[in-house]
Amino acid sequence: MAYALAVGLLVGAVAVAIALTLQIHAFVTGRSVITARQLGLRIVSGLLLLIVVGMIYYGLVREWQNPAHALIYWTVLTLIPLMLIVLALIDLKETQAVGELRQAKLYTDTLRERQRLLSKRQPPEQDD
């Protein structure tokens, strides 16, 4: 059981590391639509996820001599995912704000292009 859990945690850590690396690579090469702030939030979230995985493994294999130490350790381990939820909500809000700005720009650009095309199609007014 412990071996299977260790393997599962290792696979999870590798998956988080790969996802984090792909996010950074896509941003650096310009193939991502996220902002630098979103990338920062995602890097911090990924690192916190790796810390959580490591702490879970350590907490399971360690022999706790003092129950108070174990309680403090697992309490801290419980608080980190709560921080992750807050970071995810901040990222969601940032994503929505950026999406709204891009949508507004799209509407504005479309309206300008439409006006430009309409002004080309209208025949010049003739004086009688």
C-alpha positions as a Markdown table, in Angstrom:
| # | Residue | x | y | z |
|---|---|---|---|---|
| 1 | Met | 0.0 | 0.0 | 0.0 |
| 2 | Ala | 2.7 | 2.5 | 1.0 |
| 3 | Tyr | 4.7 | 1.6 | -2.2 |
| 4 | Ala | 1.7 | 2.3 | -4.4 |
| 5 | Leu | 1.0 | 5.6 | -2.6 |
| 6 | Ala | 4.6 | 6.6 | -3.1 |
| 7 | Val | 4.5 | 5.8 | -6.8 |
| 8 | Gly | 1.2 | 7.7 | -7.1 |
| 9 | Leu | 2.7 | 10.7 | -5.4 |
| 10 | Leu | 5.7 | 10.6 | -7.6 |
| 11 | Val | 3.6 | 10.4 | -10.7 |
| 12 | Gly | 1.6 | 13.3 | -9.5 |
| 13 | Ala | 4.7 | 15.3 | -8.8 |
| 14 | Val | 6.1 | 14.6 | -12.3 |
| 15 | Ala | 2.8 | 15.5 | -13.9 |
| 16 | Val | 2.8 | 18.9 | -12.0 |
| 17 | Ala | 6.4 | 19.5 | -13.0 |
| 18 | Ile | 5.7 | 18.7 | -16.7 |
| 19 | Ala | 2.6 | 21.0 | -16.7 |
| 20 | Leu | 4.5 | 23.8 | -15.1 |
| 21 | Thr | 7.3 | 23.4 | -17.6 |
| 22 | Leu | 4.9 | 23.4 | -20.5 |
| 23 | Gln | 3.2 | 26.6 | -19.2 |
| 24 | Ile | 6.5 | 28.4 | -18.9 |
| 25 | His | 7.7 | 27.2 | -22.3 |
| 26 | Ala | 4.5 | 28.3 | -24.0 |
| 27 | Phe | 4.7 | 31.7 | -22.4 |
| 28 | Val | 8.4 | 32.2 | -23.3 |
| 29 | Thr | 7.9 | 31.2 | -26.9 |
| 30 | Gly | 4.8 | 33.5 | -27.2 |
| 31 | Arg | 2.3 | 30.6 | -27.9 |
| 32 | Ser | 0.3 | 31.4 | -24.8 |
| 33 | Val | -2.4 | 34.0 | -24.2 |
| 34 | Ile | -1.8 | 34.3 | -20.5 |
| 35 | Thr | -0.3 | 37.4 | -18.9 |
| 36 | Ala | 2.9 | 37.5 | -17.0 |
| 37 | Arg | 0.9 | 37.9 | -13.8 |
| 38 | Gln | -1.1 | 34.7 | -14.6 |
| 39 | Leu | 2.2 | 32.9 | -15.3 |
| 40 | Gly | 3.5 | 34.0 | -11.9 |
| 41 | Leu | 0.4 | 32.7 | -10.2 |
| 42 | Arg | 0.6 | 29.4 | -12.0 |
| 43 | Ile | 4.3 | 29.0 | -11.2 |
| 44 | Val | 3.6 | 29.6 | -7.5 |
| 45 | Ser | 0.6 | 27.3 | -7.6 |
| 46 | Gly | 2.7 | 24.5 | -9.2 |
| 47 | Leu | 5.5 | 24.9 | -6.7 |
| 48 | Leu | 3.0 | 24.8 | -3.9 |
| 49 | Leu | 1.5 | 21.6 | -5.4 |
| 50 | Leu | 4.9 | 20.0 | -5.5 |
| 51 | Ile | 5.5 | 21.0 | -1.8 |
| 52 | Val | 2.1 | 19.5 | -0.9 |
| 53 | Val | 3.0 | 16.2 | -2.6 |
| 54 | Gly | 6.4 | 16.1 | -0.9 |
| 55 | Met | 4.9 | 16.9 | 2.5 |
| 56 | Ile | 2.3 | 14.2 | 2.1 |
| 57 | Tyr | 4.9 | 11.6 | 1.4 |
| 58 | Tyr | 7.2 | 12.9 | 4.2 |
| 59 | Gly | 4.2 | 12.9 | 6.6 |
| 60 | Leu | 3.3 | 9.4 | 5.8 |
| 61 | Val | 6.7 | 7.8 | 6.1 |
| 62 | Arg | 7.9 | 9.8 | 9.2 |
| 63 | Glu | 7.4 | 8.2 | 12.6 |
| 64 | Trp | 5.9 | 10.9 | 14.7 |
| 65 | Gln | 7.1 | 10.8 | 18.3 |
| 66 | Asn | 5.1 | 13.8 | 19.5 |
| 67 | Pro | 1.5 | 14.0 | 18.5 |
| 68 | Ala | 1.6 | 17.8 | 18.8 |
| 69 | His | 4.3 | 17.9 | 16.1 |
| 70 | Ala | 2.2 | 15.7 | 13.9 |
| 71 | Leu | -0.9 | 17.9 | 14.4 |
| 72 | Ile | 1.0 | 21.1 | 13.5 |
| 73 | Tyr | 2.5 | 19.4 | 10.5 |
| 74 | Trp | -0.8 | 18.2 | 9.1 |
| 75 | Thr | -2.5 | 21.5 | 9.9 |
| 76 | Val | 0.2 | 23.3 | 7.8 |
| 77 | Leu | -0.4 | 20.7 | 5.1 |
| 78 | Thr | -4.1 | 21.5 | 5.2 |
| 79 | Leu | -3.5 | 25.2 | 4.9 |
| 80 | Ile | -1.4 | 25.1 | 1.8 |
| 81 | Pro | -4.2 | 23.7 | -0.4 |
| 82 | Leu | -6.4 | 26.5 | 1.0 |
| 83 | Met | -3.8 | 28.9 | -0.3 |
| 84 | Leu | -3.9 | 27.1 | -3.6 |
| 85 | Ile | -7.7 | 27.6 | -3.8 |
| 86 | Val | -7.2 | 31.3 | -3.2 |
| 87 | Leu | -4.5 | 31.5 | -5.9 |
| 88 | Ala | -6.8 | 29.6 | -8.3 |
| 89 | Leu | -9.6 | 32.1 | -7.7 |
| 90 | Ile | -7.2 | 35.0 | -8.3 |
| 91 | Asp | -6.1 | 33.4 | -11.5 |
| 92 | Leu | -9.7 | 32.8 | -12.5 |
| 93 | Lys | -10.5 | 36.5 | -11.9 |
| 94 | Glu | -7.5 | 37.6 | -13.9 |
| 95 | Thr | -8.5 | 35.2 | -16.8 |
| 96 | Gln | -12.0 | 36.7 | -16.8 |
| 97 | Ala | -10.7 | 40.3 | -16.8 |
| 98 | Val | -8.2 | 39.6 | -19.6 |
| 99 | Gly | -11.0 | 37.8 | -21.6 |
| 100 | Glu | -13.3 | 40.7 | -21.2 |
| 101 | Leu | -10.6 | 43.2 | -22.4 |
| 102 | Arg | -9.9 | 41.0 | -25.4 |
| 103 | Gln | -13.6 | 40.7 | -26.2 |
| 104 | Ala | -14.0 | 44.5 | -26.0 |
| 105 | Lys | -11.0 | 45.0 | -28.3 |
| 106 | Leu | -12.4 | 42.4 | -30.8 |
| 107 | Tyr | -15.8 | 44.3 | -30.9 |
| 108 | Thr | -14.0 | 47.6 | -31.3 |
| 109 | Asp | -11.8 | 46.3 | -34.1 |
| 110 | Thr | -14.8 | 44.7 | -35.8 |
| 111 | Leu | -16.8 | 47.9 | -35.7 |
| 112 | Arg | -13.8 | 49.9 | -37.1 |
| 113 | Glu | -13.4 | 47.4 | -39.9 |
| 114 | Arg | -17.1 | 47.5 | -40.7 |
| 115 | Gln | -17.1 | 51.3 | -40.8 |
| 116 | Arg | -14.0 | 51.3 | -43.0 |
| 117 | Leu | -15.7 | 48.9 | -45.5 |
| 118 | Leu | -18.9 | 50.8 | -45.5 |
| 119 | Ser | -17.1 | 54.1 | -46.2 |
| 120 | Lys | -15.4 | 52.5 | -49.2 |
| 121 | Arg | -18.7 | 51.1 | -50.6 |
| 122 | Gln | -20.7 | 54.4 | -50.4 |
| 123 | Pro | -20.6 | 56.3 | -53.7 |
| 124 | Pro | -19.5 | 59.9 | -53.5 |
| 125 | Glu | -22.3 | 62.4 | -53.1 |
| 126 | Gln | -23.0 | 64.3 | -56.3 |
| 127 | Asp | -23.9 | 68.0 | -56.4 |
| 128 | Asp | -26.9 | 68.7 | -58.6 |
